[in-house]
Amino acid sequence: MLELSEEFGRLAPADAVSLAPTRTRPQRVYSQITEVFKPTGDHIPFFLERLMDQDRKSPERLSLLHLLTRFGSDSGLFHGVQPSRFGDRPGAPFELRVGLATTTINLADVGYGISQILPVIVEAATASNRQFLLLQQPEIHLHPRAQAALGTLFADIVSAGHCRMIVETHSDYLIDRIRQEIAAGKISPDMVALIYFHRELLKTEHHLIELDRLGNLIDPPDSYRSFFLEEEWRLLRRGARH
């Protein structure tokens, strides 16, 4: 924890990329070009459109397509995202088409979670291994299966050395999937730090929870997940009365 704080103190602005918890709303047509980075991800559609014009074998393009395909399949959300330009000239308006089953659909006509997760995937795939990617609630608007798939995506990114990540999340599905990836040997437990925050009266406490090589939590505080345990216990007791 102290080493992480010290490293943050030495960071230059270019060493960190931060995405807001609520990203930009999808548009049916994109026309006003902007590739200036914004935490809300407004630049992402234009970055994707330009990237798809690159050499099909460019490492940046292949890396992004791999992560998009992997996450889309694991989450069940899509099987591809493709810019479609209205006209041949550079800078022409375009739309983002999302692959579903045997067809493609405009990004504005599919679940809101897809537009919210695109900036996360694109920034993670293109950040350098010297950068920190700072994410607030990347799971927003994603169903449980997709939240779990996000844990696999993050493990893939870190194991491939794309960048380092600091994630603020409320998702147990995401955390549990990362624990599974540790148990599977994709990433080692010393690559993950789980910092649990909870409020005691007016004071916020934090605990560093370590994990073993099987993804088990080592000595978590009593309050960690106590709400979920109590909910399950209430259900079990109700069933026992019948």
C-alpha positions as CSV (number, residue, x, y, z in Angstrom):
1,M,0.0,0.0,0.0
2,L,2.8,2.4,0.9
3,E,4.8,1.5,-2.2
4,L,1.7,2.2,-4.4
5,S,1.2,5.6,-2.7
6,E,4.9,6.5,-3.3
7,E,4.7,5.5,-6.9
8,F,1.6,7.7,-7.4
9,G,3.5,10.6,-6.0
10,R,6.0,10.3,-8.8
11,L,3.5,10.0,-11.6
12,A,3.5,12.6,-14.4
13,P,0.1,13.4,-16.0
14,A,1.0,11.3,-19.1
15,D,1.6,8.2,-16.8
16,A,-2.1,7.8,-15.9
17,V,-5.3,7.5,-18.0
18,S,-8.6,8.0,-16.1
19,L,-12.1,7.1,-17.2
20,A,-15.2,8.5,-15.6
21,P,-17.8,6.1,-14.0
22,T,-20.5,7.2,-16.6
23,R,-19.2,7.3,-20.1
24,T,-20.6,9.2,-23.1
25,R,-24.0,8.3,-24.6
26,P,-24.0,6.5,-27.9
27,Q,-24.8,8.5,-31.1
28,R,-26.5,7.1,-34.2
29,V,-24.1,9.0,-36.5
30,Y,-20.7,10.5,-35.7
31,S,-19.6,13.5,-37.7
32,Q,-17.8,16.1,-35.6
33,I,-14.3,14.7,-35.3
34,T,-12.6,14.8,-32.0
35,E,-9.7,12.6,-30.9
36,V,-8.8,14.7,-27.9
37,F,-8.8,12.4,-24.9
38,K,-11.8,12.8,-22.6
39,P,-12.6,10.8,-19.4
40,T,-16.1,10.2,-20.7
41,G,-14.8,8.5,-23.8
42,D,-16.2,10.9,-26.4
43,H,-13.1,10.3,-28.5
44,I,-13.4,6.5,-28.7
45,P,-15.7,6.2,-31.8
46,F,-13.3,8.4,-33.8
47,F,-10.3,6.5,-32.6
48,L,-11.9,3.2,-33.6
49,E,-12.8,4.6,-37.0
50,R,-9.2,5.7,-37.6
51,L,-7.8,2.5,-36.3
52,M,-9.8,0.4,-38.7
53,D,-8.2,2.2,-41.6
54,Q,-4.7,1.1,-40.5
55,D,-2.8,-1.9,-41.8
56,R,-4.8,-5.0,-40.9
57,K,-1.7,-6.5,-39.4
58,S,-0.7,-3.5,-37.2
59,P,-0.1,-4.7,-33.6
60,E,-2.4,-2.0,-32.1
61,R,-5.3,-3.0,-34.4
62,L,-4.8,-6.7,-33.8
63,S,-4.5,-6.3,-30.0
64,L,-7.7,-4.3,-29.8
65,L,-9.6,-6.7,-32.1
66,H,-8.5,-9.6,-29.9
67,L,-9.7,-8.0,-26.7
68,L,-13.0,-6.9,-28.2
69,T,-13.6,-10.4,-29.6
70,R,-12.7,-12.1,-26.4
71,F,-14.8,-9.9,-24.2
72,G,-17.7,-9.9,-26.6
73,S,-17.8,-13.7,-26.6
74,D,-17.2,-14.2,-22.9
75,S,-19.9,-11.6,-21.9
76,G,-22.4,-12.7,-24.6
77,L,-22.9,-9.0,-25.5
78,F,-21.6,-8.9,-29.1
79,H,-19.3,-10.6,-31.6
80,G,-17.7,-7.4,-33.0
81,V,-17.8,-3.7,-33.3
82,Q,-17.2,-2.1,-36.7
83,P,-17.3,1.5,-37.9
84,S,-19.3,2.0,-41.1
85,R,-18.6,5.1,-43.0
86,F,-21.1,7.1,-45.1
87,G,-19.0,7.8,-48.2
88,D,-15.4,7.1,-49.1
89,R,-13.7,10.4,-48.2
90,P,-11.7,10.6,-45.0
91,G,-13.6,12.4,-42.3
92,A,-17.0,11.3,-43.7
93,P,-19.8,10.7,-41.1
94,F,-19.9,7.1,-39.8
95,E,-21.9,4.9,-37.5
96,L,-20.7,2.1,-35.1
97,R,-22.3,-1.3,-36.0
98,V,-22.4,-4.0,-33.3
99,G,-22.4,-7.6,-34.3
100,L,-25.3,-9.6,-32.8
101,A,-26.2,-13.2,-34.0
102,T,-26.2,-13.0,-37.8
103,T,-26.6,-9.3,-38.2
104,T,-25.2,-5.9,-37.2
105,I,-27.1,-3.2,-35.3
106,N,-26.4,0.5,-34.7
107,L,-24.7,1.1,-31.4
108,A,-27.6,3.4,-30.4
109,D,-30.0,0.5,-30.7
110,V,-28.3,-2.1,-28.4
111,G,-28.0,-2.3,-24.7
112,Y,-26.4,0.7,-23.0
113,G,-23.7,-1.4,-21.4
114,I,-21.9,-1.9,-24.7
115,S,-21.3,1.8,-25.3
116,Q,-20.2,2.2,-21.6
117,I,-17.6,-0.6,-21.8
118,L,-16.1,0.3,-25.2
119,P,-13.9,3.1,-23.8
120,V,-12.6,0.7,-21.1
121,I,-11.6,-1.9,-23.6
122,V,-10.1,0.5,-26.1
123,E,-8.0,2.4,-23.5
124,A,-6.9,-0.8,-21.8
125,A,-5.8,-2.2,-25.2
126,T,-3.9,0.9,-26.3
127,A,-2.3,2.1,-23.0
128,S,1.4,1.6,-22.6
129,N,3.0,-0.7,-20.0
130,R,4.3,2.4,-18.2
131,Q,0.8,3.8,-17.7
132,F,-1.8,3.3,-15.0
133,L,-5.4,3.0,-16.1
134,L,-7.7,4.4,-13.5
135,L,-11.3,3.1,-13.7
136,Q,-14.3,4.0,-11.7
137,Q,-17.1,1.4,-11.7
138,P,-16.2,-0.1,-15.1
139,E,-19.1,-2.6,-14.6
140,I,-21.8,0.1,-14.8
141,H,-24.8,-1.1,-16.9
142,L,-23.3,-4.6,-17.4
143,H,-25.2,-7.7,-16.4
144,P,-23.6,-10.3,-14.0
145,R,-22.1,-12.4,-16.8
146,A,-20.5,-9.4,-18.5
147,Q,-19.2,-8.1,-15.1
148,A,-17.5,-11.5,-14.6
149,A,-16.1,-11.4,-18.2
150,L,-14.6,-8.0,-17.3
151,G,-12.5,-9.7,-14.6
152,T,-11.1,-12.1,-17.3
153,L,-10.4,-9.1,-19.6
154,F,-8.5,-7.3,-16.9
155,A,-6.4,-10.5,-16.2
156,D,-5.7,-10.8,-19.9
157,I,-4.6,-7.2,-20.1
158,V,-2.3,-7.4,-17.1
159,S,-0.8,-10.8,-18.0
160,A,0.0,-9.4,-21.5
161,G,1.7,-6.4,-20.0
162,H,-0.5,-3.8,-21.6
163,C,-0.8,-1.5,-18.6
164,R,-1.3,-1.5,-14.9
165,M,-4.8,-1.0,-13.5
166,I,-6.5,0.6,-10.5
167,V,-10.2,-0.3,-10.4
168,E,-12.8,1.1,-8.1
169,T,-15.7,-1.4,-8.2
170,H,-18.8,-2.6,-6.4
171,S,-18.9,-5.8,-8.4
172,D,-18.4,-9.1,-6.6
173,Y,-18.7,-10.9,-10.0
174,L,-15.7,-9.0,-11.3
175,I,-13.6,-9.7,-8.2
176,D,-14.5,-13.4,-8.0
177,R,-13.6,-13.9,-11.7
178,I,-10.1,-12.3,-11.0
179,R,-9.8,-14.7,-8.1
180,Q,-10.6,-17.6,-10.5
181,E,-8.0,-16.4,-12.9
182,I,-5.4,-16.4,-10.1
183,A,-6.4,-20.0,-9.3
184,A,-6.1,-20.9,-13.0
185,G,-2.5,-19.5,-13.0
186,K,-3.2,-16.7,-15.5
187,I,-1.9,-14.1,-13.1
188,S,-0.1,-14.5,-9.8
189,P,-1.6,-13.3,-6.5
190,D,1.2,-10.8,-6.0
191,M,0.0,-9.0,-9.1
192,V,-3.3,-8.2,-7.4
193,A,-4.0,-5.9,-4.4
194,L,-7.6,-6.0,-3.0
195,I,-8.2,-2.9,-0.9
196,Y,-11.6,-3.0,0.9
197,F,-13.1,0.3,2.1
198,H,-16.0,0.5,4.6
199,R,-17.4,3.2,6.8
200,E,-17.3,3.1,10.6
201,L,-19.6,6.0,11.9
202,L,-18.0,9.0,10.2
203,K,-14.7,7.4,9.5
204,T,-13.8,5.4,6.4
205,E,-11.5,2.4,7.1
206,H,-9.5,0.5,4.6
207,H,-8.0,-3.0,4.6
208,L,-5.5,-4.6,2.3
209,I,-6.7,-8.1,1.6
210,E,-4.1,-10.5,0.2
211,L,-4.9,-13.5,-1.9
212,D,-3.2,-16.9,-2.0
213,R,-2.3,-18.9,-5.2
214,L,-5.8,-20.4,-5.2
215,G,-7.5,-17.0,-5.2
216,N,-8.6,-17.4,-1.6
217,L,-8.9,-14.3,0.6
218,I,-6.3,-14.2,3.4
219,D,-7.8,-12.9,6.7
220,P,-10.5,-10.5,5.4
221,P,-12.1,-8.3,8.0
222,D,-15.4,-9.5,9.5
223,S,-17.4,-6.8,7.7
224,Y,-16.2,-7.9,4.3
225,R,-19.3,-9.4,2.5
226,S,-21.2,-9.6,5.7
227,F,-24.3,-8.2,4.1
228,F,-24.4,-11.0,1.5
229,L,-23.8,-13.7,4.1
230,E,-26.6,-12.4,6.2
231,E,-28.9,-12.3,3.2
232,E,-28.1,-16.0,2.4
233,W,-28.5,-17.0,6.0
234,R,-32.0,-15.4,6.1
235,L,-33.0,-17.4,3.0
236,L,-31.6,-20.6,4.5
237,R,-33.4,-20.1,7.8
238,R,-36.7,-19.4,5.9
239,G,-36.3,-22.6,4.0
240,A,-35.6,-24.6,7.2
241,R,-38.9,-23.5,8.7
242,H,-40.9,-25.2,5.9
